[in-house]
């Protein structure tokens, strides 16, 4: 996800939720290899949130300064903020929920302003204050994100296609030769492809079988 003006707030907000309720770590992050690493993450999370807040405030001050000399410091300041956001270790799916939202209000406004210079909503300056990047950079970043998502979708579709027979065999081993069981297994396979992350530390097949078995055994329960 490109580092827009809202990105720091997103990471700090989700991080704060985890600090308040550590059980959310299993919802918002991939599993840690052991409890010790999870405890270390929770220990340093409040410090990371504070560091991100300080850097976010610095980026806002530089961007809104309208001082050419200060604005020259913005790219490295934004890069530092981006690295802090990466330290939250949120998986790809966390950002997908945002980038795949159908209502792209800011993108529509940015394109309209670039094409006509006017809009019934925000001015160019107001929108750039929110985004903390030029409208051209924003539109290009959105297009790059759309291209990346297309690559991800193709990779997931290929993973499903390559494991169709695997899903069929799993369905037959649990339910026998049953077309409906295979359909459920394949739906679970698609879901596994959407959720899978290599950072979990094991291969896709090992991950997918848990989804497939759960889908089939729940139906047979």
TAHUUR-V786041 format. One record per pair of residues at least 24 apart in sequence whose C-alpha atoms are under 6 Angstrom apart, sorted by the first residue. I is the first residue (numbers start at 1). J is the second residue. If there is no record, write none. Layout:
BEGIN
I/J  I/J
END
This chain:
BEGIN
4/131  5/130  5/131  5/132  12/49  29/90  55/81  110/135  156/193  185/212  188/212
END
